[in-house]
Amino acid sequence: LVSAMNRVQLLGRVGQDPIMRQVEGKNPVTIFSLATNEMWRTGDSEVGQGALSLLCTLGDISQKTTWHRISVFRPGLRDVTYQYVRKGSRIFVEGKIDYGEYTDKNNVRRQATTIIA
């Protein structure tokens, strides 16, 4: 019986080579950023039926890029991610959303949203 669900799927491009961090007393984590793009039509031209017509008749297209912070804790997946994933790679990530807080270098509390792969 599932009473709640926290699940996300992302397909995008890696923003920088993954880094591996280890906080004292904790297991290492591999971290990287992932960009996803959302596109929509902003012009007034008519949109035909079907994907081919849609591509041919679109007006101006706008695009929004969203950056996601991905953290990989699972040992096997963490190591493979660190070794093989590179900036510009197109990858699919499945995981859960985690909301947390941290204190930055200026001692200011900040909120962070992370995808736990």
N, C-alpha and C positions, 0 to 999 in steps of 0.2 A: 504494500500500500504506500503510495507516494502522496504525502500531504503538502509538499512544496517542492519547487524545482528552481535551481539556479544553474542555467546552462547557456553558453554562448558559442556560436560558430562564426569564424571570421576567415575570409579569403582576401589576401592582400600581399603587399610587397614589404620585405624587411628593410627597415630604415638604416640600420648600422649592424656591423658584425656583432654577434652576441658576446656578452662578457659574463664571466663567472665570478660571483662574489661569495665570500664566506664570512659570516659574522661569528665572532668567537662563541664557541659552545653550540653552534647550530650547523645543520647540514648546508652544503653549498647550494646556490641557486644560479641558474643561467637566466639572464635578462636580455631582452631585445625589444625594439619598437617595431610595430607593424602598421602600415598605412592602408586604410581602406578608402575607396572612392565611391561617391554617390553622384550620379549624373542625372540631369533633368533638362527638359526643353524649356527655353525662355521665350522663343519666338512665337509668332501667331500663325505659322503655316499649318496646313491640315496634316494630320497624321493618318496614314493609310492603315489597312488591316495587315497583320502579320509582321514578323520581325524584319524582313527585307524591306517592306514598305516603310516601316518605322525608321530604319536607318537612312533611307533615301529621302524622306520628306521632312526630317526634323529641321526646325529653325535653329536659332542659336542654342548651343548646349552649354549649360553651366555645370561646374564640377566642384564638389566639396570633398576635401581630404580630411579624414579623421585619423589621428594617431592613437594607437593603443600600446600600453606597456604590458609586455608578456613576461611572465615569470614561470620557469619550469623547475619544479622541485623533485619530481620523480627521478631517482638515480639513473636508470638506463636512458630515459628520454632526455634528461638534463644533459648527459654527456654527449649523446648523438647530436642534439641541437647545437651544443657548443662547438662540436667538431665539424659539422657539415653545413649548417645554415650560414649563409653569407648575405651581406648587403645586396639588395636588389632581387634576391630570390623570391619567387612567388610561392607562398605556402598557405596551407589550410590549417587553422588552429581551432581546437575544440577545448573548452574548459569552462570555468566558472568565473563570475565577476566577484572581486573582493574590494571592499571599501575600507581604507585604513587612514591612519594619520601618522605623520612623522614630523620631526623638528629639523628645520633646515639649518644651514651654517650660520645664519643670523639669529638663531634661537627663536624662529617664528614657527608656530604650529601650522602645518599645511595638510590638506586632504589629498589622498592619492587613490586613484582607481586603477586596479591591476586585473589582468586576466590571468588566472592560474591555469596553465595548460595541463 
